[in-house]
């Protein structure tokens, strides 16, 4: 049984894009992974760069609006907003909230190495939580059951 997970943030440019790429890499092909935002923009080049450091290519991903996602059949929605107002997806679905600060927000004059450090920190927090999500999905699936 394929599980469907949606990662949401505001711009769908950094955190949710990294989460989408990480989840695809870590959760395998039996999980359908999506991402979207309430005000989509474009995938942040720093997100692409720090994901490439792990051998995960998200350069072909694109920012999508929440309205582009069909909420039927979703097993979980994960919001990745910290200080900003998270988008909401209506319907009965398991909801998780991971308050990770937006690495793209703040001082636009930050040096590239400082921006990369912020993106790496966000990426690593997301990676740790996806490992926990994998365990949660396995538990929800039940031991010995086919996926």
Phi and psi in degrees as a GROMACS rama.xvg file:
@    title "Ramachandran Plot"
@    xaxis  label "Phi"
@    yaxis  label "Psi"
@TYPE xy
-79.9535  132.483  UNK-2
-94.9794  147.509  UNK-3
-120.269  125.707  UNK-4
-124.793  135.481  UNK-5
-116.786  127.648  UNK-6
-102.156  127.959  UNK-7
-121.623  139.944  UNK-8
-149.161  -167.931  UNK-9
-76.8447  -60.8591  UNK-10
-89.4887  -12.2202  UNK-11
50.0433  46.6216  UNK-12
-121.34  -25.3235  UNK-13
-133.149  -78.1299  UNK-14
-59.272  -51.7032  UNK-15
-68.9725  -30.8072  UNK-16
-68.3485  -43.8225  UNK-17
-64.2238  -40.2586  UNK-18
-62.4185  -40.6921  UNK-19
-60.3575  -48.2024  UNK-20
-64.9719  -43.3352  UNK-21
-64.8627  -44.0098  UNK-22
-63.9341  -40.5186  UNK-23
-60.7644  -42.0487  UNK-24
-72.0392  -38.5178  UNK-25
-92.3537  -27.6897  UNK-26
-96.7427  -14.7806  UNK-27
86.5801  179.66  UNK-28
-76.6793  -10.2586  UNK-29
-86.197  6.6938  UNK-30
-122.781  124.21  UNK-31
-90.2335  118.116  UNK-32
-111.832  133.08  UNK-33
-131.9  160.987  UNK-34
-143.758  156.013  UNK-35
-162.419  172.729  UNK-36
-146.231  161.704  UNK-37
-77.0848  -27.3651  UNK-38
-135.751  75.0531  UNK-39
-63.0716  147.178  UNK-40
-126.138  -101.035  UNK-41
-149.115  158.145  UNK-42
-65.8943  128.415  UNK-43
-71.938  131.041  UNK-44
-60.5365  -29.504  UNK-45
-67.0346  -36.2578  UNK-46
-63.2752  -43.7512  UNK-47
-60.3532  -43.7083  UNK-48
-65.0394  -46.3286  UNK-49
-72.6772  -26.7698  UNK-50
-72.6131  -36.6505  UNK-51
-62.0965  -29.0711  UNK-52
-60.7352  -25.8741  UNK-53
-96.4488  2.81478  UNK-54
80.7262  19.5586  UNK-55
-111.514  120.547  UNK-56
-97.6548  111.939  UNK-57
-110.207  13.9314  UNK-58
-65.4011  -22.4769  UNK-59
-90.5549  -6.63572  UNK-60
-70.9223  154.884  UNK-61
-132.675  154.044  UNK-62
-71.9167  135.997  UNK-63
-129.468  148.956  UNK-64
-81.4467  150.55  UNK-65
-55.0522  -37.6043  UNK-66
-64.4145  -15.758  UNK-67
-80.9298  -11.2616  UNK-68
-97.1687  129.809  UNK-69
-81.5436  113.377  UNK-70
-73.287  -14.7892  UNK-71
-69.1613  136.827  UNK-72
85.2419  2.415  UNK-73
-74.3666  137.518  UNK-74
-93.7785  -28.3155  UNK-75
-155.309  146.085  UNK-76
-122.757  125.538  UNK-77
-113.744  118.679  UNK-78
-95.1419  140.433  UNK-79
-120.46  31.8333  UNK-80
-93.6353  149.349  UNK-81
-114.795  -80.6455  UNK-82
-84.332  -25.376  UNK-83
-85.0743  167.525  UNK-84
-81.8987  121.444  UNK-85
-73.7476  146.673  UNK-86
-68.2502  155.45  UNK-87
-119.992  137.637  UNK-88
-115.046  118.396  UNK-89
-69.984  160.26  UNK-90
117.237  169.746  UNK-91
-89.507  107.411  UNK-92
-154.175  150.71  UNK-93
-65.0818  130.288  UNK-94
-118.101  133.088  UNK-95
-124.466  144.939  UNK-96
-123.92  121.249  UNK-97
-115.092  96.932  UNK-98
-76.5779  85.148  UNK-99
-106.931  123.5  UNK-100
-57.9186  143.68  UNK-101
-69.9389  115.278  UNK-102
-68.1584  -17.7825  UNK-103
-87.562  -11.8104  UNK-104
-86.7623  167.279  UNK-105
103.121  -146.552  UNK-106
-68.2307  113.086  UNK-107
-70.6445  -13.4383  UNK-108
-90.9321  8.83448  UNK-109
-62.9918  142.341  UNK-110
-66.2347  153.882  UNK-111
-55.3414  -42.5173  UNK-112
-65.2105  -31.7685  UNK-113
-72.2621  -38.9703  UNK-114
-64.1015  -43.777  UNK-115
-60.2284  -39.6319  UNK-116
-62.681  -41.2133  UNK-117
-64.2139  -42.6826  UNK-118
-67.8307  -38.2596  UNK-119
-63.4313  -41.0981  UNK-120
-61.6164  -47.5614  UNK-121
-61.3076  -45.4646  UNK-122
-57.6842  -45.1756  UNK-123
-68.39  -36.9311  UNK-124
-63.3244  -42.4154  UNK-125
-64.622  -42.7347  UNK-126
-60.16  -42.945  UNK-127
-61.8844  -41.155  UNK-128
-72.2206  -32.255  UNK-129
-67.3302  -33.4278  UNK-130
-61.5437  -41.2347  UNK-131
-67.0095  -37.9796  UNK-132
-62.8749  -38.7043  UNK-133
-59.8658  -42.3327  UNK-134
-65.9595  -39.2301  UNK-135
-64.738  -43.0398  UNK-136
-64.016  -39.5712  UNK-137
-64.6495  -41.6894  UNK-138
-65.1383  -42.3267  UNK-139
-64.5887  -32.1629  UNK-140
-70.1814  -35.3715  UNK-141
93.9819  143.802  UNK-142
-67.9239  140.179  UNK-143
76.6  0.0438033  UNK-144
-90.225  148.227  UNK-145
-74.0075  146.674  UNK-146
